[in-house]
Amino acid sequence: MAAARPALGRVLPGSSVLFLCDMQEKFRSAVSFFPQIVAVSARMLQVARLLEIPTVLTEQYPEGLGPTVPELGAQGIRAVPKTSFSMVVPEVERLLKARPGLRSVLLCGIEAQACILCTALDLLERGLEVHVVADACSSRSQVDRLLALSRMRQSGVFLTTSESLMLQLLRDAAHPHFKEVQKFLRDPAPDTGLLGLFQGKNPLFS
């Protein structure tokens, strides 16, 4: 019997959803590369809007950790409040079940070792493909960030970058929205410290 082919991880606008996790005011001074993470996530949100990809936004204990930062550009999206370390709370689960053709979740936000990891595992358990936008996720500790990315990869998460996902979603320079998305591709995404995690021979990603 032939071995099962591993999942390709192809993403299509019609079967994808963007998750934006807990980019809130109280994390601004605590999470490494926070402004850059938010800037990259804001790019992803703008592209999602162009391609009509639905978006889920959560806030962790907003009474204590504050609202979503305005520079994310998520005004008009109702944030789902939570105390769980996973975004897959009952309200979000209902939204997922309402989209029977859903296959891929594009995941951005903080923190990698906490809500991003727990969310990814919950989504995988439900049979969805998870694409963690590595240049749009961070933690207070870069050790936690590194180990969380490795842990998610071990579990079957696709680690990718914002630009790679944008190009996969477009698939062709003839796409009617290519010129609008191209403005995000002309300038590299902000440096979110990933290169330092991957420099040298890193056994976690061998």
VOBA-1610 file (N, C-alpha, C; in pm, whole numbers, padded with zeros to 5 digits, always signed):
BEGIN
Met+00085-00120+00000Met+00000+00000+00000Met+00089+00125+00000Ala+00056+00220-00086Ala+00135+00342-00095Ala+00118+00425+00032Ala+00226+00489+00071Ala+00219+00575+00189Ala+00129+00695+00161Ala+00057+00740+00263Ala-00030+00857+00246Ala+00054+00979+00215Arg+00007+01058+00121Arg+00080+01179+00085Arg+00060+01285+00193Pro+00167+01348+00237Pro+00150+01452+00339Pro+00069+01569+00285Ala+00001+01637+00375Ala-00079+01752+00333Ala+00009+01857+00267Leu-00041+01916+00160Leu+00036+02016+00087Leu+00032+02152+00155Gly-00076+02178+00225Gly-00088+02309+00289Gly-00124+02420+00192Arg-00193+02385+00085Arg-00234+02489-00010Arg-00344+02575+00053Val-00337+02708+00031Val-00439+02797+00085Val-00514+02865-00028Leu-00645+02872-00012Leu-00732+02937-00110Leu-00824+03033-00036Pro-00851+03150-00093Pro-00935+03247-00022Pro-01071+03192+00021Gly-01133+03112-00065Gly-01268+03065-00037Gly-01278+02961+00073Ser-01165+02904+00113Ser-01169+02800+00217Ser-01077+02836+00334Ser-01050+02966+00351Ser-00960+03011+00457Ser-01028+03112+00548Val-00973+03125+00668Val-01016+03227+00762Val-00891+03281+00831Leu-00891+03410+00861Leu-00780+03474+00930Leu-00813+03488+01077Phe-00724+03439+01164Phe-00738+03454+01308Phe-00637+03557+01358Leu-00686+03656+01433Leu-00602+03760+01492Leu-00616+03749+01643Cys-00507+03713+01709Cys-00512+03672+01850Cys-00452+03776+01945Asp-00537+03844+02020Asp-00500+03911+02146Asp-00392+04019+02134Met-00397+04098+02030Met-00298+04206+02015Met-00352+04330+02087Gln-00330+04334+02219Gln-00394+04430+02308Gln-00295+04524+02374Glu-00350+04632+02428Glu-00268+04742+02480Glu-00168+04698+02586Lys-00209+04615+02681Lys-00120+04580+02793Lys+00000+04495+02749Phe-00009+04438+02629Phe+00104+04359+02578Phe+00206+04446+02505Arg+00171+04570+02480Arg+00251+04658+02396Arg+00397+04667+02444Ser+00416+04683+02572Ser+00552+04701+02625Ser+00615+04570+02671Ala+00540+04461+02668Ala+00590+04335+02723Ala+00636+04236+02617Val+00571+04235+02503Val+00597+04134+02401Val+00706+04183+02305Ser+00804+04099+02281Ser+00914+04135+02191Ser+00862+04160+02050Phe+00911+04267+01988Phe+00878+04302+01850Phe+00727+04330+01833Phe+00663+04378+01939Phe+00518+04398+01933Phe+00476+04491+01818Pro+00537+04609+01801Pro+00492+04696+01690Pro+00505+04629+01554Gln+00613+04554+01535Gln+00635+04488+01406Gln+00534+04374+01385Ile+00506+04300+01491Ile+00407+04191+01482Ile+00271+04247+01442Val+00234+04358+01504Val+00105+04421+01473Val+00105+04472+01329Ala+00216+04532+01286Ala+00224+04585+01148Ala+00207+04473+01045Val+00271+04360+01069Val+00258+04247+00975Val+00115+04192+00978Ser+00058+04182+01097Ser-00080+04134+01110Ser-00177+04230+01040Ala-00149+04359+01048Ala-00233+04458+00980Ala-00229+04438+00829Arg-00112+04404+00776Arg-00101+04372+00633Arg-00190+04252+00598Met-00180+04149+00681Met-00260+04031+00656Met-00410+04063+00659Leu-00450+04148+00752Leu-00591+04186+00761Leu-00636+04262+00637Gln-00553+04353+00589Gln-00591+04428+00469Gln-00604+04337+00348Val-00514+04242+00336Val-00524+04147+00223Val-00647+04058+00240Ala-00675+04015+00362Ala-00794+03935+00385Ala-00920+04010+00343Arg-00924+04137+00373Arg-01041+04217+00333Arg-01053+04226+00182Leu-00941+04246+00114Leu-00943+04253-00032Leu-00993+04123-00094Leu-00952+04011-00035Leu-00984+03880-00092Leu-01109+03819-00029Glu-01177+03898+00054Glu-01302+03856+00118Glu-01283+03730+00202Ile-01172+03725+00273Ile-01146+03617+00368Ile-01200+03661+00504Pro-01288+03584+00565Pro-01343+03625+00695Pro-01234+03629+00803Thr-01257+03712+00903Thr-01158+03733+01010Thr-01222+03711+01146Val-01148+03644+01233Val-01187+03626+01372Val-01085+03699+01459Leu-01134+03785+01546Leu-01050+03865+01636Leu-01086+03833+01780Thr-00985+03804+01862Thr-01013+03779+02004Thr-00933+03875+02092Glu-00982+03887+02216Glu-00913+03964+02320Glu-00912+03882+02447Gln-00793+03868+02506Gln-00778+03794+02631Gln-00807+03886+02749Tyr-00909+03851+02827Tyr-00946+03926+02947Tyr-00933+04077+02923Pro-01016+04132+02834Pro-01001+04273+02797Pro-01019+04370+02914Glu-01092+04329+03018Glu-01109+04418+03133Glu-00975+04450+03199Gly-00881+04357+03193Gly-00752+04379+03255Gly-00641+04409+03157Leu-00651+04353+03036Leu-00543+04366+02938Leu-00572+04470+02830Gly-00689+04532+02837Gly-00720+04641+02746Gly-00771+04594+02611Pro-00806+04691+02526Pro-00862+04660+02395Pro-00752+04628+02293Thr-00795+04583+02177Thr-00704+04563+02064Thr-00641+04697+02026Val-00513+04697+01995Val-00445+04822+01961Val-00500+04877+01828Pro-00517+05008+01818Pro-00581+05065+01700Pro-00502+05046+01571Glu-00368+05038+01582Glu-00289+05028+01460Glu-00305+04895+01387Leu-00370+04797+01451Leu-00401+04673+01379Leu-00501+04700+01267Gly-00582+04804+01284Gly-00681+04837+01180Gly-00803+04749+01184Ala-00833+04693+01300Ala-00945+04599+01311Ala-01074+04666+01356Gln-01079+04798+01350Gln-01203+04867+01384Gln-01314+04814+01292Gly-01430+04790+01351Gly-01540+04735+01272Gly-01552+04584+01285Ile-01450+04519+01340Ile-01458+04375+01366Ile-01486+04358+01515Arg-01592+04286+01548Arg-01625+04266+01689Arg-01528+04166+01750Ala-01459+04208+01854Ala-01366+04119+01922Ala-01442+04022+02011Val-01401+03896+02006Val-01459+03794+02094Val-01378+03792+02223Pro-01438+03827+02337Pro-01363+03824+02463Pro-01346+03680+02510Lys-01235+03654+02580Lys-01212+03518+02629Lys-01120+03522+02750Thr-01122+03414+02825Thr-01021+03390+02928Thr-00943+03264+02894Ser-00995+03185+02801Ser-00927+03063+02757Ser-00796+03098+02687Phe-00699+03007+02694Phe-00574+03025+02621Phe-00585+02976+02477Ser-00706+02941+02436Ser-00732+02908+02296Ser-00835+03005+02241Met-00821+03039+02114Met-00923+03121+02048Met-01050+03041+02019Val-01041+02909+02026Val-01155+02825+01989Val-01251+02813+02108Val-01311+02925+02142Val-01415+02931+02245Val-01549+02905+02176Pro-01657+02882+02251Pro-01785+02844+02188Pro-01830+02937+02076Glu-01817+03067+02094Glu-01862+03158+01988Glu-01781+03139+01860Val-01650+03122+01874Val-01565+03100+01756Val-01594+02964+01695Glu-01619+02865+01778Glu-01652+02732+01727Glu-01778+02737+01642Arg-01875+02815+01685Arg-01998+02829+01606Arg-01967+02893+01471Leu-01880+02992+01470Leu-01842+03056+01344Leu-01774+02956+01250Leu-01690+02871+01305Leu-01621+02771+01223Leu-01721+02671+01165Lys-01814+02626+01247Lys-01912+02527+01200Lys-02006+02585+01095Ala-02020+02717+01094Ala-02106+02782+00995Ala-02040+02789+00857Arg-01915+02749+00848Arg-01842+02750+00721Arg-01798+02607+00689Pro-01888+02527+00631Pro-01856+02386+00607Pro-01741+02365+00508Gly-01713+02462+00425Gly-01604+02449+00329Gly-01469+02494+00382Leu-01464+02532+00509Leu-01340+02583+00567Leu-01235+02473+00574Arg-01113+02507+00530Arg-01004+02411+00535Arg-00880+02466+00606Ser-00855+02598+00592Ser-00729+02655+00639Ser-00753+02772+00733Val-00675+02777+00841Val-00676+02891+00932Val-00539+02958+00927Leu-00539+03088+00903Leu-00416+03167+00898Leu-00408+03239+01032Leu-00304+03209+01110Leu-00302+03247+01251Leu-00191+03348+01282Cys-00232+03464+01336Cys-00140+03571+01374Cys-00167+03610+01519Gly-00064+03662+01588Gly-00089+03721+01719Gly+00006+03675+01827Ile-00041+03683+01950Ile+00045+03657+02067Ile-00034+03581+02173Glu+00035+03515+02264Glu+00176+03484+02260Glu+00194+03345+02201Ala+00310+03324+02137Ala+00332+03200+02063Ala+00318+03076+02151Gln+00373+03079+02273Gln+00374+02962+02359Gln+00244+02943+02434Ala+00154+03038+02424Ala+00030+03033+02500Ala-00089+03023+02405Cys-00150+03135+02373Cys-00274+03132+02297Cys-00255+03086+02152Ile-00141+03116+02092Ile-00118+03070+01955Ile-00104+02917+01953Leu-00022+02863+02041Leu-00003+02718+02047Leu-00134+02646+02080Cys-00204+02691+02183Cys-00328+02625+02223Cys-00433+02632+02113Thr-00441+02746+02045Thr-00535+02761+01935Thr-00500+02666+01822Ala-00373+02661+01786Ala-00329+02574+01677Ala-00363+02428+01706Leu-00338+02382+01828Leu-00367+02243+01862Leu-00517+02215+01855Asp-00598+02308+01904Asp-00744+02289+01897Asp-00793+02283+01753Leu-00737+02366+01667Leu-00779+02366+01527Leu-00735+02238+01456Leu-00612+02194+01483Leu-00564+02069+01424Leu-00653+01953+01468Glu-00691+01952+01593Glu-00776+01846+01647Glu-00911+01841+01576Arg-00954+01953+01522Arg-01080+01960+01449Arg-01062+01934+01300Gly-00943+01894+01260Gly-00920+01856+01121Gly-00886+01969+01028Leu-00857+02086+01081Leu-00824+02200+00997Leu-00674+02212+00979Glu-00633+02266+00865Glu-00492+02297+00843Glu-00462+02434+00905Val-00352+02443+00976Val-00317+02568+01045Val-00188+02622+00986His-00192+02748+00947His-00076+02818+00892His-00041+02931+00988Val+00064+02911+01065Val+00107+03015+01159Val+00197+03113+01086Val+00157+03239+01086Val+00234+03343+01019Val+00348+03381+01113Ala+00465+03321+01091Ala+00574+03331+01189Ala+00621+03473+01210Asp+00614+03557+01106Asp+00655+03696+01123Asp+00543+03783+01179Ala+00434+03719+01220Ala+00323+03791+01284Ala+00286+03727+01417Cys+00382+03655+01477Cys+00361+03592+01609Cys+00485+03616+01694Ser+00465+03642+01821Ser+00580+03659+01910Ser+00540+03626+02053Ser+00636+03646+02143Ser+00619+03619+02286Ser+00700+03722+02364Arg+00681+03724+02494Arg+00769+03806+02577Arg+00911+03750+02572Ser+00924+03619+02583Ser+01053+03551+02578Ser+01076+03493+02439Gln+01192+03519+02381Gln+01222+03462+02250Gln+01254+03313+02259Val+01294+03265+02377Val+01308+03120+02396Val+01171+03054+02386Asp+01072+03111+02452Asp+00935+03058+02441Asp+00886+03062+02297Arg+00915+03170+02228Arg+00873+03182+02089Arg+00935+03072+02004Leu+01065+03052+02018Leu+01136+02952+01940Leu+01082+02812+01967Leu+01070+02777+02095Leu+01022+02643+02129Leu+00877+02623+02087Ala+00796+02727+02095Ala+00656+02715+02053Ala+00644+02690+01903Leu+00724+02761+01824Leu+00722+02738+01679Leu+00764+02594+01647Ser+00868+02548+01716Ser+00913+02411+01695Ser+00806+02311+01736Arg+00744+02335+01851Arg+00638+02246+01902Arg+00522+02239+01805Met+00481+02352+01751Met+00369+02352+01657Met+00405+02278+01528Arg+00526+02297+01483Arg+00571+02227+01362Arg+00569+02075+01385Gln+00610+02030+01503Gln+00605+01888+01534Gln+00463+01833+01526Ser+00365+01917+01557Ser+00225+01873+01560Ser+00156+01884+01424Gly+00224+01939+01325Gly+00166+01945+01192Gly+00123+02082+01144Val+00161+02186+01219Val+00133+02323+01175Val+00228+02362+01062Phe+00178+02437+00966Phe+00263+02494+00862Phe+00315+02629+00911Leu+00447+02643+00919Leu+00507+02772+00953Leu+00537+02846+00824Thr+00493+02970+00816Thr+00507+03044+00691Thr+00528+03192+00723Thr+00535+03274+00620Thr+00548+03418+00637Thr+00431+03489+00570Ser+00414+03614+00605Ser+00303+03691+00549Ser+00313+03701+00398Glu+00432+03729+00346Glu+00445+03744+00201Glu+00417+03613+00130Ser+00467+03503+00184Ser+00442+03373+00123Ser+00292+03343+00115Leu+00220+03372+00223Leu+00076+03348+00222Leu+00004+03438+00123Met+00044+03564+00116Met-00020+03654+00020Met-00007+03601-00123Leu+00111+03556-00157Leu+00135+03505-00293Leu+00058+03376-00317Gln+00050+03290-00216Gln-00027+03167-00232Gln-00175+03197-00252Leu-00225+03296-00179Leu-00367+03331-00192Leu-00399+03391-00329Leu-00306+03469-00383Leu-00327+03530-00514Leu-00310+03429-00628Arg-00202+03349-00619Arg-00167+03243-00713Arg-00122+03291-00850Asp-00159+03414-00892Asp-00131+03458-01028Asp-00123+03611-01029Ala-00023+03663-01102Ala-00010+03809-01114Ala-00126+03869-01192Ala-00204+03783-01258Ala-00323+03832-01330Ala-00444+03844-01239His-00429+03810-01111His-00541+03821-01017His-00591+03966-01014Pro-00721+03987-01012Pro-00773+04125-01016Pro-00728+04213-00900His-00687+04155-00789His-00641+04234-00675His-00489+04236-00662Phe-00418+04185-00763Phe-00273+04176-00750Phe-00208+04312-00726Lys-00248+04413-00803Lys-00183+04544-00789Lys-00207+04604-00651Glu-00324+04577-00593Glu-00351+04629-00459Glu-00265+04557-00354Val-00246+04426-00372Val-00164+04350-00278Val-00016+04378-00302Gln+00019+04411-00425Gln+00160+04433-00460Gln+00226+04541-00374Lys+00149+04637-00329Lys+00208+04744-00247Lys+00263+04689-00116Phe+00209+04576-00069Phe+00263+04513+00052Phe+00385+04429+00020Leu+00402+04396-00107Leu+00514+04311-00147Leu+00636+04391-00189Arg+00615+04517-00227Arg+00729+04600-00271Arg+00829+04621-00159Asp+00778+04646-00040Asp+00865+04668+00076Asp+00861+04544+00164Pro+00977+04494+00205Pro+00978+04376+00291Pro+00899+04402+00420Ala+00841+04296+00473Ala+00771+04308+00601Ala+00870+04352+00709Pro+00823+04420+00812Pro+00913+04462+00920Pro+00988+04344+00981Asp+01110+04369+01025Asp+01190+04265+01089Asp+01130+04230+01225Thr+01088+04106+01240Thr+01029+04063+01367Thr+01120+03968+01444Gly+01250+03971+01413Gly+01347+03896+01491Gly+01359+03749+01457Leu+01295+03705+01350Leu+01298+03562+01317Leu+01438+03515+01278Leu+01512+03601+01209Leu+01643+03557+01160Leu+01732+03513+01275Gly+01724+03582+01386Gly+01805+03545+01502Gly+01768+03409+01558Leu+01641+03367+01539Leu+01599+03236+01587Leu+01651+03123+01500Phe+01671+03152+01372Phe+01705+03047+01276Phe+01851+03047+01236Gln+01930+03146+01281Gln+02070+03152+01241Gln+02148+03034+01298Gly+02245+02990+01219Gly+02327+02878+01264Gly+02252+02747+01250Lys+02310+02641+01300Lys+02248+02509+01292Lys+02154+02493+01410Asn+02027+02506+01384Asn+01929+02499+01491Asn+01866+02361+01493Pro+01896+02278+01591Pro+01845+02141+01591Pro+01694+02133+01602Leu+01631+02238+01649Leu+01485+02236+01662Leu+01415+02238+01527Phe+01484+02283+01424Phe+01422+02294+01292Phe+01499+02212+01187Ser+01572+02112+01230Ser+01646+02028+01136Ser+01554+01924+01074
//
